[in-house]
Amino acid sequence: MINIYLDEHQSTLKYLKDTKVSIHNVFVMTGDFNIRDRDLDPSYPHYSAHSDILIDIADFLELKLSFSVH
């Protein structure tokens, strides 16, 4: 499991994307990642480029996105 704390500037998320960190045996990456985006939460009306970074990292790690049902 990866537990990532993201500050208001999404520094950790950007670092993971830019360095293509080699992480093995990752099965779960969880959290809200401090990203407010309509693709991650349909009730939120705005788009955030940070969600694209999160999705790129998940793809790189061969993880599937799962959304909770409200």
N, CA, C, O and CB atoms as a CASP TS submission, in Angstrom:
PFRMAT TS
TARGET T0000
AUTHOR 0000-0000-0000
METHOD Language model
MODEL 1
PARENT N/A
ATOM      1  N   MET     1       0.839  -1.164   0.000  1.00  0.00           N
ATOM      2  CA  MET     1       0.000   0.000   0.000  1.00  0.00           C
ATOM      3  C   MET     1       0.888   1.232   0.000  1.00  0.00           C
ATOM      4  O   MET     1       1.915   1.264   0.678  1.00  0.00           O
ATOM      5  CB  MET     1      -0.956  -0.005   1.204  1.00  0.00           C
ATOM      6  N   ILE     2       0.497   2.237  -0.752  1.00  0.00           N
ATOM      7  CA  ILE     2       1.182   3.524  -0.745  1.00  0.00           C
ATOM      8  C   ILE     2       0.293   4.509   0.003  1.00  0.00           C
ATOM      9  O   ILE     2      -0.898   4.621  -0.283  1.00  0.00           O
ATOM     10  CB  ILE     2       1.494   4.025  -2.205  1.00  0.00           C
ATOM     11  N   ASN     3       0.864   5.208   0.944  1.00  0.00           N
ATOM     12  CA  ASN     3       0.159   6.272   1.646  1.00  0.00           C
ATOM     13  C   ASN     3       0.912   7.555   1.344  1.00  0.00           C
ATOM     14  O   ASN     3       2.049   7.733   1.781  1.00  0.00           O
ATOM     15  CB  ASN     3       0.063   5.998   3.202  1.00  0.00           C
ATOM     16  N   ILE     4       0.287   8.433   0.609  1.00  0.00           N
ATOM     17  CA  ILE     4       0.942   9.651   0.158  1.00  0.00           C
ATOM     18  C   ILE     4       0.252  10.848   0.784  1.00  0.00           C
ATOM     19  O   ILE     4      -0.953  11.039   0.620  1.00  0.00           O
ATOM     20  CB  ILE     4       0.928   9.753  -1.384  1.00  0.00           C
ATOM     21  N   TYR     5       1.031  11.662   1.510  1.00  0.00           N
ATOM     22  CA  TYR     5       0.496  12.925   2.004  1.00  0.00           C
ATOM     23  C   TYR     5       0.824  13.987   0.977  1.00  0.00           C
ATOM     24  O   TYR     5       1.977  14.144   0.574  1.00  0.00           O
ATOM     25  CB  TYR     5       1.078  13.293   3.413  1.00  0.00           C
ATOM     26  N   LEU     6      -0.181  14.704   0.563  1.00  0.00           N
ATOM     27  CA  LEU     6       0.037  15.767  -0.403  1.00  0.00           C
ATOM     28  C   LEU     6      -0.222  17.122   0.237  1.00  0.00           C
ATOM     29  O   LEU     6      -1.260  17.356   0.854  1.00  0.00           O
ATOM     30  CB  LEU     6      -0.859  15.575  -1.630  1.00  0.00           C
ATOM     31  N   ASP     7       0.743  17.993   0.073  1.00  0.00           N
ATOM     32  CA  ASP     7       0.559  19.353   0.564  1.00  0.00           C
ATOM     33  C   ASP     7      -0.290  20.139  -0.432  1.00  0.00           C
ATOM     34  O   ASP     7      -0.744  19.596  -1.439  1.00  0.00           O
ATOM     35  CB  ASP     7       1.928  20.050   0.792  1.00  0.00           C
ATOM     36  N   GLU     8      -0.493  21.384  -0.148  1.00  0.00           N
ATOM     37  CA  GLU     8      -1.358  22.206  -0.999  1.00  0.00           C
ATOM     38  C   GLU     8      -0.803  22.415  -2.405  1.00  0.00           C
ATOM     39  O   GLU     8      -1.534  22.836  -3.302  1.00  0.00           O
ATOM     40  CB  GLU     8      -1.580  23.545  -0.352  1.00  0.00           C
ATOM     41  N   HIS     9       0.485  22.123  -2.605  1.00  0.00           N
ATOM     42  CA  HIS     9       1.109  22.296  -3.919  1.00  0.00           C
ATOM     43  C   HIS     9       1.251  20.982  -4.676  1.00  0.00           C
ATOM     44  O   HIS     9       1.787  20.957  -5.784  1.00  0.00           O
ATOM     45  CB  HIS     9       2.470  22.938  -3.764  1.00  0.00           C
ATOM     46  N   GLN    10       0.773  19.893  -4.084  1.00  0.00           N
ATOM     47  CA  GLN    10       0.843  18.563  -4.700  1.00  0.00           C
ATOM     48  C   GLN    10       2.293  18.158  -4.990  1.00  0.00           C
ATOM     49  O   GLN    10       2.556  17.484  -5.986  1.00  0.00           O
ATOM     50  CB  GLN    10       0.020  18.535  -6.001  1.00  0.00           C
ATOM     51  N   SER    11       3.220  18.556  -4.142  1.00  0.00           N
ATOM     52  CA  SER    11       4.652  18.309  -4.350  1.00  0.00           C
ATOM     53  C   SER    11       4.985  16.826  -4.488  1.00  0.00           C
ATOM     54  O   SER    11       5.745  16.447  -5.379  1.00  0.00           O
ATOM     55  CB  SER    11       5.446  18.896  -3.203  1.00  0.00           C
ATOM     56  N   THR    12       4.429  15.987  -3.625  1.00  0.00           N
ATOM     57  CA  THR    12       4.741  14.555  -3.670  1.00  0.00           C
ATOM     58  C   THR    12       4.219  13.930  -4.948  1.00  0.00           C
ATOM     59  O   THR    12       4.905  13.114  -5.564  1.00  0.00           O
ATOM     60  CB  THR    12       4.150  13.833  -2.456  1.00  0.00           C
ATOM     61  N   LEU    13       3.029  14.296  -5.351  1.00  0.00           N
ATOM     62  CA  LEU    13       2.441  13.769  -6.574  1.00  0.00           C
ATOM     63  C   LEU    13       3.313  14.134  -7.774  1.00  0.00           C
ATOM     64  O   LEU    13       3.588  13.287  -8.624  1.00  0.00           O
ATOM     65  CB  LEU    13       1.007  14.305  -6.764  1.00  0.00           C
ATOM     66  N   LYS    14       3.742  15.377  -7.843  1.00  0.00           N
ATOM     67  CA  LYS    14       4.601  15.826  -8.946  1.00  0.00           C
ATOM     68  C   LYS    14       5.946  15.096  -8.913  1.00  0.00           C
ATOM     69  O   LYS    14       6.476  14.733  -9.962  1.00  0.00           O
ATOM     70  CB  LYS    14       4.823  17.357  -8.873  1.00  0.00           C
ATOM     71  N   TYR    15       6.495  14.879  -7.726  1.00  0.00           N
ATOM     72  CA  TYR    15       7.762  14.166  -7.603  1.00  0.00           C
ATOM     73  C   TYR    15       7.632  12.736  -8.134  1.00  0.00           C
ATOM     74  O   TYR    15       8.484  12.276  -8.894  1.00  0.00           O
ATOM     75  CB  TYR    15       8.228  14.151  -6.136  1.00  0.00           C
ATOM     76  N   LEU    16       6.586  12.046  -7.742  1.00  0.00           N
ATOM     77  CA  LEU    16       6.386  10.678  -8.209  1.00  0.00           C
ATOM     78  C   LEU    16       6.273  10.624  -9.725  1.00  0.00           C
ATOM     79  O   LEU    16       6.835   9.733 -10.361  1.00  0.00           O
ATOM     80  CB  LEU    16       5.140  10.077  -7.571  1.00  0.00           C
ATOM     81  N   LYS    17       5.550  11.571 -10.301  1.00  0.00           N
ATOM     82  CA  LYS    17       5.382  11.579 -11.747  1.00  0.00           C
ATOM     83  C   LYS    17       6.690  11.917 -12.450  1.00  0.00           C
ATOM     84  O   LYS    17       7.053  11.257 -13.423  1.00  0.00           O
ATOM     85  CB  LYS    17       4.299  12.572 -12.149  1.00  0.00           C
ATOM     86  N   ASP    18       7.400  12.930 -11.975  1.00  0.00           N
ATOM     87  CA  ASP    18       8.618  13.389 -12.640  1.00  0.00           C
ATOM     88  C   ASP    18       9.774  12.406 -12.541  1.00  0.00           C
ATOM     89  O   ASP    18      10.598  12.329 -13.453  1.00  0.00           O
ATOM     90  CB  ASP    18       9.040  14.699 -12.064  1.00  0.00           C
ATOM     91  N   THR    19       9.846  11.660 -11.457  1.00  0.00           N
ATOM     92  CA  THR    19      10.981  10.759 -11.265  1.00  0.00           C
ATOM     93  C   THR    19      10.678   9.332 -11.690  1.00  0.00           C
ATOM     94  O   THR    19      11.589   8.508 -11.771  1.00  0.00           O
ATOM     95  CB  THR    19      11.408  10.771  -9.824  1.00  0.00           C
ATOM     96  N   LYS    20       9.425   9.027 -11.961  1.00  0.00           N
ATOM     97  CA  LYS    20       9.024   7.656 -12.314  1.00  0.00           C
ATOM     98  C   LYS    20       9.611   6.677 -11.304  1.00  0.00           C
ATOM     99  O   LYS    20      10.281   5.708 -11.660  1.00  0.00           O
ATOM    100  CB  LYS    20       9.487   7.291 -13.758  1.00  0.00           C
ATOM    101  N   VAL    21       9.343   6.954 -10.066  1.00  0.00           N
ATOM    102  CA  VAL    21       9.864   6.153  -8.967  1.00  0.00           C
ATOM    103  C   VAL    21       9.518   4.688  -9.181  1.00  0.00           C
ATOM    104  O   VAL    21       8.381   4.355  -9.516  1.00  0.00           O
ATOM    105  CB  VAL    21       9.308   6.648  -7.620  1.00  0.00           C
ATOM    106  N   SER    22      10.484   3.828  -8.991  1.00  0.00           N
ATOM    107  CA  SER    22      10.281   2.394  -9.144  1.00  0.00           C
ATOM    108  C   SER    22       9.782   1.828  -7.821  1.00  0.00           C
ATOM    109  O   SER    22      10.536   1.716  -6.855  1.00  0.00           O
ATOM    110  CB  SER    22      11.592   1.683  -9.597  1.00  0.00           C
ATOM    111  N   ILE    23       8.530   1.483  -7.792  1.00  0.00           N
ATOM    112  CA  ILE    23       7.914   0.907  -6.607  1.00  0.00           C
ATOM    113  C   ILE    23       7.363  -0.453  -7.006  1.00  0.00           C
ATOM    114  O   ILE    23       6.589  -0.563  -7.957  1.00  0.00           O
ATOM    115  CB  ILE    23       6.789   1.839  -6.020  1.00  0.00           C
ATOM    116  N   HIS    24       7.760  -1.476  -6.285  1.00  0.00           N
ATOM    117  CA  HIS    24       7.344  -2.834  -6.632  1.00  0.00           C
ATOM    118  C   HIS    24       6.266  -3.327  -5.662  1.00  0.00           C
ATOM    119  O   HIS    24       6.185  -2.886  -4.516  1.00  0.00           O
ATOM    120  CB  HIS    24       8.559  -3.791  -6.621  1.00  0.00           C
ATOM    121  N   ASN    25       5.452  -4.244  -6.153  1.00  0.00           N
ATOM    122  CA  ASN    25       4.432  -4.907  -5.346  1.00  0.00           C
ATOM    123  C   ASN    25       3.418  -3.945  -4.735  1.00  0.00           C
ATOM    124  O   ASN    25       3.029  -4.108  -3.578  1.00  0.00           O
ATOM    125  CB  ASN    25       5.089  -5.691  -4.255  1.00  0.00           C
ATOM    126  N   VAL    26       2.996  -2.961  -5.488  1.00  0.00           N
ATOM    127  CA  VAL    26       1.968  -2.042  -5.019  1.00  0.00           C
ATOM    128  C   VAL    26       0.617  -2.608  -5.434  1.00  0.00           C
ATOM    129  O   VAL    26       0.367  -2.860  -6.613  1.00  0.00           O
ATOM    130  CB  VAL    26       2.183  -0.596  -5.592  1.00  0.00           C
ATOM    131  N   PHE    27      -0.245  -2.802  -4.449  1.00  0.00           N
ATOM    132  CA  PHE    27      -1.576  -3.315  -4.735  1.00  0.00           C
ATOM    133  C   PHE    27      -2.647  -2.261  -4.504  1.00  0.00           C
ATOM    134  O   PHE    27      -3.682  -2.260  -5.171  1.00  0.00           O
ATOM    135  CB  PHE    27      -1.860  -4.533  -3.884  1.00  0.00           C
ATOM    136  N   VAL    28      -2.395  -1.360  -3.553  1.00  0.00           N
ATOM    137  CA  VAL    28      -3.383  -0.346  -3.195  1.00  0.00           C
ATOM    138  C   VAL    28      -2.691   0.991  -2.997  1.00  0.00           C
ATOM    139  O   VAL    28      -1.656   1.076  -2.335  1.00  0.00           O
ATOM    140  CB  VAL    28      -4.156  -0.751  -1.921  1.00  0.00           C
ATOM    141  N   MET    29      -3.262   2.016  -3.568  1.00  0.00           N
ATOM    142  CA  MET    29      -2.856   3.392  -3.318  1.00  0.00           C
ATOM    143  C   MET    29      -4.148   4.102  -2.943  1.00  0.00           C
ATOM    144  O   MET    29      -5.066   4.180  -3.759  1.00  0.00           O
ATOM    145  CB  MET    29      -2.124   4.068  -4.583  1.00  0.00           C
ATOM    146  N   THR    30      -4.234   4.613  -1.737  1.00  0.00           N
ATOM    147  CA  THR    30      -5.512   5.098  -1.254  1.00  0.00           C
ATOM    148  C   THR    30      -5.409   6.497  -0.665  1.00  0.00           C
ATOM    149  O   THR    30      -4.333   6.940  -0.265  1.00  0.00           O
ATOM    150  CB  THR    30      -6.066   4.150  -0.226  1.00  0.00           C
ATOM    151  N   GLY    31      -6.525   7.175  -0.620  1.00  0.00           N
ATOM    152  CA  GLY    31      -6.585   8.503  -0.030  1.00  0.00           C
ATOM    153  C   GLY    31      -7.377   9.441  -0.911  1.00  0.00           C
ATOM    154  O   GLY    31      -7.800   9.075  -2.007  1.00  0.00           O
ATOM    155  N   ASP    32      -7.574  10.645  -0.427  1.00  0.00           N
ATOM    156  CA  ASP    32      -8.255  11.629  -1.274  1.00  0.00           C
ATOM    157  C   ASP    32      -7.243  12.484  -2.025  1.00  0.00           C
ATOM    158  O   ASP    32      -7.610  13.225  -2.937  1.00  0.00           O
ATOM    159  CB  ASP    32      -9.180  12.524  -0.429  1.00  0.00           C
ATOM    160  N   PHE    33      -5.969  12.386  -1.647  1.00  0.00           N
ATOM    161  CA  PHE    33      -4.859  13.042  -2.324  1.00  0.00           C
ATOM    162  C   PHE    33      -5.001  14.564  -2.381  1.00  0.00           C
ATOM    163  O   PHE    33      -4.286  15.229  -3.131  1.00  0.00           O
ATOM    164  CB  PHE    33      -4.730  12.498  -3.718  1.00  0.00           C
ATOM    165  N   ASN    34      -5.904  15.102  -1.605  1.00  0.00           N
ATOM    166  CA  ASN    34      -6.168  16.552  -1.597  1.00  0.00           C
ATOM    167  C   ASN    34      -6.465  17.092  -2.994  1.00  0.00           C
ATOM    168  O   ASN    34      -6.135  18.235  -3.312  1.00  0.00           O
ATOM    169  CB  ASN    34      -4.975  17.299  -1.006  1.00  0.00           C
ATOM    170  N   ILE    35      -7.085  16.266  -3.814  1.00  0.00           N
ATOM    171  CA  ILE    35      -7.424  16.671  -5.178  1.00  0.00           C
ATOM    172  C   ILE    35      -8.934  16.777  -5.293  1.00  0.00           C
ATOM    173  O   ILE    35      -9.656  15.800  -5.096  1.00  0.00           O
ATOM    174  CB  ILE    35      -6.858  15.667  -6.226  1.00  0.00           C
ATOM    175  N   ARG    36      -9.392  17.950  -5.607  1.00  0.00           N
ATOM    176  CA  ARG    36     -10.821  18.165  -5.869  1.00  0.00           C
ATOM    177  C   ARG    36     -10.980  18.246  -7.374  1.00  0.00           C
ATOM    178  O   ARG    36     -10.438  19.148  -8.012  1.00  0.00           O
ATOM    179  CB  ARG    36     -11.371  19.473  -5.156  1.00  0.00           C
ATOM    180  N   ASP    37     -11.727  17.300  -7.946  1.00  0.00           N
ATOM    181  CA  ASP    37     -11.863  17.227  -9.387  1.00  0.00           C
ATOM    182  C   ASP    37     -13.158  16.514  -9.751  1.00  0.00           C
ATOM    183  O   ASP    37     -13.558  15.563  -9.079  1.00  0.00           O
ATOM    184  CB  ASP    37     -10.657  16.514 -10.010  1.00  0.00           C
ATOM    185  N   ARG    38     -13.796  16.961 -10.790  1.00  0.00           N
ATOM    186  CA  ARG    38     -15.076  16.368 -11.200  1.00  0.00           C
ATOM    187  C   ARG    38     -14.915  14.928 -11.686  1.00  0.00           C
ATOM    188  O   ARG    38     -15.870  14.154 -11.619  1.00  0.00           O
ATOM    189  CB  ARG    38     -15.714  17.211 -12.299  1.00  0.00           C
ATOM    190  N   ASP    39     -13.720  14.548 -12.178  1.00  0.00           N
ATOM    191  CA  ASP    39     -13.513  13.163 -12.615  1.00  0.00           C
ATOM    192  C   ASP    39     -13.392  12.212 -11.428  1.00  0.00           C
ATOM    193  O   ASP    39     -13.706  11.027 -11.545  1.00  0.00           O
ATOM    194  CB  ASP    39     -12.261  13.064 -13.489  1.00  0.00           C
ATOM    195  N   LEU    40     -12.937  12.725 -10.289  1.00  0.00           N
ATOM    196  CA  LEU    40     -12.795  11.909  -9.088  1.00  0.00           C
ATOM    197  C   LEU    40     -14.023  11.993  -8.191  1.00  0.00           C
ATOM    198  O   LEU    40     -14.292  11.086  -7.404  1.00  0.00           O
ATOM    199  CB  LEU    40     -11.566  12.334  -8.314  1.00  0.00           C
ATOM    200  N   ASP    41     -14.760  13.085  -8.316  1.00  0.00           N
ATOM    201  CA  ASP    41     -15.970  13.289  -7.527  1.00  0.00           C
ATOM    202  C   ASP    41     -16.994  13.995  -8.415  1.00  0.00           C
ATOM    203  O   ASP    41     -16.935  15.214  -8.576  1.00  0.00           O
ATOM    204  CB  ASP    41     -15.675  14.120  -6.223  1.00  0.00           C
ATOM    205  N   PRO    42     -17.925  13.245  -8.989  1.00  0.00           N
ATOM    206  CA  PRO    42     -18.892  13.830  -9.922  1.00  0.00           C
ATOM    207  C   PRO    42     -19.719  14.983  -9.349  1.00  0.00           C
ATOM    208  O   PRO    42     -20.269  15.781 -10.108  1.00  0.00           O
ATOM    209  CB  PRO    42     -19.818  12.767 -10.395  1.00  0.00           C
ATOM    210  N   SER    43     -19.813  15.080  -8.022  1.00  0.00           N
ATOM    211  CA  SER    43     -20.577  16.182  -7.433  1.00  0.00           C
ATOM    212  C   SER    43     -19.775  17.480  -7.393  1.00  0.00           C
ATOM    213  O   SER    43     -20.324  18.540  -7.091  1.00  0.00           O
ATOM    214  CB  SER    43     -21.026  15.812  -6.027  1.00  0.00           C
ATOM    215  N   TYR    44     -18.479  17.403  -7.695  1.00  0.00           N
ATOM    216  CA  TYR    44     -17.632  18.606  -7.699  1.00  0.00           C
ATOM    217  C   TYR    44     -17.610  19.172  -9.111  1.00  0.00           C
ATOM    218  O   TYR    44     -17.368  18.423 -10.058  1.00  0.00           O
ATOM    219  CB  TYR    44     -16.174  18.285  -7.202  1.00  0.00           C
ATOM    220  N   PRO    45     -17.856  20.478  -9.288  1.00  0.00           N
ATOM    221  CA  PRO    45     -18.054  21.029 -10.631  1.00  0.00           C
ATOM    222  C   PRO    45     -16.795  21.403 -11.413  1.00  0.00           C
ATOM    223  O   PRO    45     -16.907  21.789 -12.577  1.00  0.00           O
ATOM    224  CB  PRO    45     -18.889  22.216 -10.524  1.00  0.00           C
ATOM    225  N   HIS    46     -15.611  21.304 -10.826  1.00  0.00           N
ATOM    226  CA  HIS    46     -14.414  21.812 -11.497  1.00  0.00           C
ATOM    227  C   HIS    46     -13.417  20.709 -11.832  1.00  0.00           C
ATOM    228  O   HIS    46     -13.444  19.620 -11.258  1.00  0.00           O
ATOM    229  CB  HIS    46     -13.743  22.853 -10.632  1.00  0.00           C
ATOM    230  N   TYR    47     -12.540  21.024 -12.774  1.00  0.00           N
ATOM    231  CA  TYR    47     -11.483  20.122 -13.216  1.00  0.00           C
ATOM    232  C   TYR    47     -10.163  20.553 -12.587  1.00  0.00           C
ATOM    233  O   TYR    47      -9.927  21.745 -12.389  1.00  0.00           O
ATOM    234  CB  TYR    47     -11.376  20.105 -14.767  1.00  0.00           C
ATOM    235  N   SER    48      -9.296  19.581 -12.269  1.00  0.00           N
ATOM    236  CA  SER    48      -7.958  19.862 -11.753  1.00  0.00           C
ATOM    237  C   SER    48      -6.940  19.048 -12.534  1.00  0.00           C
ATOM    238  O   SER    48      -7.117  17.844 -12.720  1.00  0.00           O
ATOM    239  CB  SER    48      -7.866  19.547 -10.236  1.00  0.00           C
ATOM    240  N   ALA    49      -5.876  19.693 -12.993  1.00  0.00           N
ATOM    241  CA  ALA    49      -4.812  18.991 -13.710  1.00  0.00           C
ATOM    242  C   ALA    49      -4.117  17.986 -12.808  1.00  0.00           C
ATOM    243  O   ALA    49      -3.480  17.055 -13.302  1.00  0.00           O
ATOM    244  CB  ALA    49      -3.793  19.985 -14.267  1.00  0.00           C
ATOM    245  N   HIS    50      -4.226  18.154 -11.484  1.00  0.00           N
ATOM    246  CA  HIS    50      -3.609  17.222 -10.551  1.00  0.00           C
ATOM    247  C   HIS    50      -4.205  15.820 -10.676  1.00  0.00           C
ATOM    248  O   HIS    50      -3.516  14.829 -10.437  1.00  0.00           O
ATOM    249  CB  HIS    50      -3.766  17.729  -9.125  1.00  0.00           C
ATOM    250  N   SER    51      -5.469  15.737 -11.048  1.00  0.00           N
ATOM    251  CA  SER    51      -6.064  14.406 -11.209  1.00  0.00           C
ATOM    252  C   SER    51      -5.429  13.674 -12.382  1.00  0.00           C
ATOM    253  O   SER    51      -5.297  12.450 -12.342  1.00  0.00           O
ATOM    254  CB  SER    51      -7.586  14.511 -11.414  1.00  0.00           C
ATOM    255  N   ASP    52      -5.031  14.403 -13.432  1.00  0.00           N
ATOM    256  CA  ASP    52      -4.342  13.771 -14.559  1.00  0.00           C
ATOM    257  C   ASP    52      -3.029  13.151 -14.106  1.00  0.00           C
ATOM    258  O   ASP    52      -2.667  12.061 -14.548  1.00  0.00           O
ATOM    259  CB  ASP    52      -4.085  14.791 -15.680  1.00  0.00           C
ATOM    260  N   ILE    53      -2.312  13.848 -13.221  1.00  0.00           N
ATOM    261  CA  ILE    53      -1.049  13.328 -12.699  1.00  0.00           C
ATOM    262  C   ILE    53      -1.300  12.059 -11.900  1.00  0.00           C
ATOM    263  O   ILE    53      -0.584  11.070 -12.057  1.00  0.00           O
ATOM    264  CB  ILE    53      -0.339  14.382 -11.824  1.00  0.00           C
ATOM    265  N   LEU    54      -2.322  12.085 -11.038  1.00  0.00           N
ATOM    266  CA  LEU    54      -2.657  10.907 -10.244  1.00  0.00           C
ATOM    267  C   LEU    54      -2.995   9.720 -11.145  1.00  0.00           C
ATOM    268  O   LEU    54      -2.551   8.601 -10.887  1.00  0.00           O
ATOM    269  CB  LEU    54      -3.832  11.212  -9.306  1.00  0.00           C
ATOM    270  N   ILE    55      -3.760   9.952 -12.176  1.00  0.00           N
ATOM    271  CA  ILE    55      -4.141   8.892 -13.101  1.00  0.00           C
ATOM    272  C   ILE    55      -2.923   8.368 -13.856  1.00  0.00           C
ATOM    273  O   ILE    55      -2.814   7.163 -14.082  1.00  0.00           O
ATOM    274  CB  ILE    55      -5.201   9.396 -14.087  1.00  0.00           C
ATOM    275  N   ASP    56      -1.997   9.260 -14.253  1.00  0.00           N
ATOM    276  CA  ASP    56      -0.759   8.829 -14.910  1.00  0.00           C
ATOM    277  C   ASP    56       0.064   7.919 -14.000  1.00  0.00           C
ATOM    278  O   ASP    56       0.584   6.895 -14.444  1.00  0.00           O
ATOM    279  CB  ASP    56       0.076  10.048 -15.324  1.00  0.00           C
ATOM    280  N   ILE    57       0.179   8.297 -12.729  1.00  0.00           N
ATOM    281  CA  ILE    57       0.932   7.482 -11.772  1.00  0.00           C
ATOM    282  C   ILE    57       0.266   6.125 -11.589  1.00  0.00           C
ATOM    283  O   ILE    57       0.942   5.096 -11.578  1.00  0.00           O
ATOM    284  CB  ILE    57       1.049   8.205 -10.416  1.00  0.00           C
ATOM    285  N   ALA    58      -1.050   6.118 -11.445  1.00  0.00           N
ATOM    286  CA  ALA    58      -1.769   4.847 -11.296  1.00  0.00           C
ATOM    287  C   ALA    58      -1.552   3.969 -12.518  1.00  0.00           C
ATOM    288  O   ALA    58      -1.335   2.765 -12.381  1.00  0.00           O
ATOM    289  CB  ALA    58      -3.277   5.092 -11.081  1.00  0.00           C
ATOM    290  N   ASP    59      -1.605   4.548 -13.700  1.00  0.00           N
ATOM    291  CA  ASP    59      -1.359   3.779 -14.927  1.00  0.00           C
ATOM    292  C   ASP    59       0.065   3.225 -14.945  1.00  0.00           C
ATOM    293  O   ASP    59       0.281   2.064 -15.292  1.00  0.00           O
ATOM    294  CB  ASP    59      -1.601   4.658 -16.173  1.00  0.00           C
ATOM    295  N   PHE    60       1.029   4.057 -14.571  1.00  0.00           N
ATOM    296  CA  PHE    60       2.424   3.633 -14.548  1.00  0.00           C
ATOM    297  C   PHE    60       2.632   2.452 -13.599  1.00  0.00           C
ATOM    298  O   PHE    60       3.404   1.539 -13.890  1.00  0.00           O
ATOM    299  CB  PHE    60       3.322   4.798 -14.140  1.00  0.00           C
ATOM    300  N   LEU    61       1.933   2.482 -12.462  1.00  0.00           N
ATOM    301  CA  LEU    61       2.037   1.409 -11.474  1.00  0.00           C
ATOM    302  C   LEU    61       1.087   0.250 -11.777  1.00  0.00           C
ATOM    303  O   LEU    61       0.999  -0.711 -11.013  1.00  0.00           O
ATOM    304  CB  LEU    61       1.753   1.954 -10.086  1.00  0.00           C
ATOM    305  N   GLU    62       0.376   0.357 -12.905  1.00  0.00           N
ATOM    306  CA  GLU    62      -0.594  -0.651 -13.335  1.00  0.00           C
ATOM    307  C   GLU    62      -1.688  -0.862 -12.291  1.00  0.00           C
ATOM    308  O   GLU    62      -2.081  -1.992 -12.004  1.00  0.00           O
ATOM    309  CB  GLU    62       0.112  -1.974 -13.619  1.00  0.00           C
ATOM    310  N   LEU    63      -2.170   0.244 -11.730  1.00  0.00           N
ATOM    311  CA  LEU    63      -3.264   0.210 -10.752  1.00  0.00           C
ATOM    312  C   LEU    63      -4.543   0.683 -11.420  1.00  0.00           C
ATOM    313  O   LEU    63      -4.506   1.509 -12.333  1.00  0.00           O
ATOM    314  CB  LEU    63      -2.939   1.090  -9.508  1.00  0.00           C
ATOM    315  N   LYS    64      -5.647   0.172 -10.976  1.00  0.00           N
ATOM    316  CA  LYS    64      -6.960   0.589 -11.468  1.00  0.00           C
ATOM    317  C   LYS    64      -7.574   1.551 -10.471  1.00  0.00           C
ATOM    318  O   LYS    64      -7.415   1.381  -9.262  1.00  0.00           O
ATOM    319  CB  LYS    64      -7.891  -0.633 -11.699  1.00  0.00           C
ATOM    320  N   LEU    65      -8.270   2.554 -10.964  1.00  0.00           N
ATOM    321  CA  LEU    65      -8.961   3.488 -10.084  1.00  0.00           C
ATOM    322  C   LEU    65     -10.284   2.901  -9.642  1.00  0.00           C
ATOM    323  O   LEU    65     -10.997   2.276 -10.426  1.00  0.00           O
ATOM    324  CB  LEU    65      -9.181   4.836 -10.780  1.00  0.00           C
ATOM    325  N   SER    66     -10.597   3.107  -8.395  1.00  0.00           N
ATOM    326  CA  SER    66     -11.855   2.650  -7.825  1.00  0.00           C
ATOM    327  C   SER    66     -12.464   3.821  -7.072  1.00  0.00           C
ATOM    328  O   SER    66     -11.773   4.517  -6.328  1.00  0.00           O
ATOM    329  CB  SER    66     -11.652   1.407  -6.886  1.00  0.00           C
ATOM    330  N   PHE    67     -13.731   4.032  -7.265  1.00  0.00           N
ATOM    331  CA  PHE    67     -14.402   5.157  -6.644  1.00  0.00           C
ATOM    332  C   PHE    67     -15.440   4.641  -5.653  1.00  0.00           C
ATOM    333  O   PHE    67     -16.137   3.661  -5.917  1.00  0.00           O
ATOM    334  CB  PHE    67     -15.058   6.063  -7.709  1.00  0.00           C
ATOM    335  N   SER    68     -15.528   5.308  -4.523  1.00  0.00           N
ATOM    336  CA  SER    68     -16.564   4.931  -3.571  1.00  0.00           C
ATOM    337  C   SER    68     -17.883   5.505  -4.055  1.00  0.00           C
ATOM    338  O   SER    68     -17.933   6.556  -4.695  1.00  0.00           O
ATOM    339  CB  SER    68     -16.227   5.430  -2.131  1.00  0.00           C
ATOM    340  N   VAL    69     -18.929   4.801  -3.739  1.00  0.00           N
ATOM    341  CA  VAL    69     -20.269   5.237  -4.111  1.00  0.00           C
ATOM    342  C   VAL    69     -20.847   5.981  -2.911  1.00  0.00           C
ATOM    343  O   VAL    69     -20.868   5.470  -1.792  1.00  0.00           O
ATOM    344  CB  VAL    69     -21.184   4.020  -4.536  1.00  0.00           C
ATOM    345  N   HIS    70     -21.317   7.202  -3.173  1.00  0.00           N
ATOM    346  CA  HIS    70     -21.884   8.011  -2.083  1.00  0.00           C
ATOM    347  C   HIS    70     -23.339   7.684  -1.891  1.00  0.00           C
ATOM    348  O   HIS    70     -23.992   8.259  -1.021  1.00  0.00           O
ATOM    349  CB  HIS    70     -21.720   9.509  -2.361  1.00  0.00           C
TER
END
